[in-house]
Amino acid sequence: MPENSTLKTQGKVYVIIPVYDEGPVIQDVANAVLKKYPHVVCVNDGSQDNSAAEIAKTQAILVNHPINLGQGAAIQTGIEYALLDPQAEFFVTFDADDQHGVDDVDKMLKVIRRDGVDIVLGSRFLGKTKNMSFLKKMTLRAGIRFSNGVSGLKLTDTHNGLRVFNRYVASNLNITMSDFSHASEILERIVEKEFTYKEAPVTISYTEYSLSRGQSVINAVNIGFDVLLRRLYK
């Protein structure tokens, strides 16, 4: 384990929520998180709807991108904001579309504190899914096998947006892929920086709303190809 990965601060947890046109649900999502975690950073990524206004109705910190830069860029902005607090110890990435559960954050924080790893990755295949189609399941599994093959990692879920990591990881992620391809870049950084990691079971709920907003299943495969292409062109 890199020596800096044991960096200790005062233990604040920051939850980072990238937001793009999530007006119908973001207030409820933010408030659900705020019930347990008071430091929530919502990065409004150039939304064209009322997302910013809905976030402003909560106690979450609102950070605005004037134009849409992509989820990866929004997460990086949220990390950089949270790092301004020297007492921030753990960082959580949490989707805005109501697919994730706050209880899973609790469990993942217990894992990272107990086991002392640098990053804990949520896995729906170690946990549960609700309303996931057979096609999506099969496509996700194909993408996982491909991504593991090119990255060298052995994960059961390679593109889950629910993650918990320590300050050392937050300071060294430096996400440069602005769109959904940031997921492959995070895996790449785990290998490059030798972050210690562990997976934890989580529940992903595919609601009618999240399904209407969700990515195409082909993105599961795209993440693996992104890893491969980045390696080829280094």
PEURHU-V941726 format. One record per backbone hydrogen bond with DSSP energy under -1.0 kcal/mol. NH is the residue of the N-H (numbers start at 1). CO is the residue of the C=O. If there is no record, write none. Layout:
# PEURHU-V941726
{{NH,CO} {NH,CO}}
This chain:
# PEURHU-V941726
{{5,2} {6,3} {7,4} {12,87} {14,90} {15,39} {16,92} {17,41} {19,43} {25,22} {26,22} {29,25} {30,26} {31,27} {32,28} {33,29} {34,30} {35,31} {36,33} {37,33} {40,38} {41,15} {42,61} {43,17} {44,63} {45,19} {46,44} {54,50} {55,51} {56,52} {58,55} {61,40} {63,42} {65,44} {72,178} {73,178} {74,70} {75,71} {76,72} {77,73} {78,74} {79,75} {80,76} {81,77} {82,78} {83,79} {84,81} {85,82} {88,85} {89,12} {90,12} {91,165} {92,14} {93,163} {94,16} {106,102} {107,103} {108,104} {109,105} {110,106} {111,107} {112,108} {113,109} {114,110} {115,111} {116,112} {118,196} {119,196} {120,164} {121,198} {122,162} {123,200} {128,202} {130,204} {137,133} {138,134} {139,135} {140,136} {141,137} {142,138} {143,139} {144,140} {145,141} {146,142} {147,143} {148,144} {149,145} {150,146} {151,147} {152,148} {163,93} {164,120} {165,91} {166,118} {170,166} {171,167} {172,169} {173,169} {182,179} {183,180} {185,181} {186,182} {187,183} {188,184} {189,185} {190,186} {191,187} {192,188} {193,189} {195,190} {198,119} {200,121} {202,123} {204,128} {205,99} {206,130} {207,205} {211,207} {212,208} {213,209} {214,210} {219,216} {220,217} {222,218} {223,219} {225,221} {226,222} {227,223} {228,224} {229,225} {230,226} {231,227} {232,228} {233,229}}
